[in-house]
């Protein structure tokens, strides 16, 4: 990838295969998590990223290691795309001490200071004010960093969405807002919850430049992210991307999914990011079927090893139960 103009996507064969491998890794990892959940090896809530892989993978290509990432509770894909190892993420899913949050966060609270990944947030829209705060700190300390905040379209109905947009625009903060619009939030069609379902228009109200992109096309997502990040680093203030995407699984493993037709889901699967990009690679001769099969085998090994790592990892010792937990009096010191 050329660094001379990070607004474009230079899709070499190596880069194309890297994008595909990252999307396949997320897909296989999430499928394995669903299986382990039914075996009660992963407990609590579980929100899968299947179908939305192009968003995390595409956007992360535009970011640097020193940039910050704030995600939602559907953040396993974001964590893997950011570069947190499958071992650490899977161990966190199991609640083991070798997890990225030492097993204390689980599925919805993956965190890694080393990757500037400020993790998942169980509160809808809860990451938006955090992202604004991180960006404000960078601006005040004159660091040319970008904070990328992922959130779903359901968050657009929350007060903190509008507060975050307002402050980011008012203070011209280096924030990239990425709305992963899957059309249903937790289980309500967007047309039933928003008088104006055009989420990008909400950002425009605050004077923030917004772009709508096909979230099932990883190259389009990457290109949009590069354009936005280039503008942000150039001091042009925050940018907003509305990525039209679709989750193939229910909102969570507890969701009966009675709000949409199965036929609709199956139709979207035909145009999913992995299938679509794989087909394009084959049609253009950028890759061969053997290349794709080799990637799949490689990823299957990574996921299998991550599962074994999590299985064999130890639990956090009971004596550490109160470690890093402060009482109100201690917090005031």
Secondary structure, DSSP 8 states (H G I E B T S, - for coil): --SS-TTS----HHHHHHHHHHHHHHHHHHHHHHHHHHTTSS-S-----TT-HHHHHHHHTT--TTSEEE--SS-HHHHHHHT--HHHHHHHHHT-TTSTTTTSSGGG---BGGGTB----SSTTHHHHHHHHHHHHHHHTT----EEEEEEGGGGGSHHHHHHHHHHHHTT--EEEEEEE-SSTTTS-HHHH-SS--HHHHHHTTT-EEEEEETT-HHHHHHHHHHHHHHHHTT---EEEEEE---SS-SSTT----SS-HHHHHHHHTT-HHHHHHHHHHHHTSS-HHHHHHHHHHHHHHHHHHHHHHHHS----GGGTTTT---HHHHT-
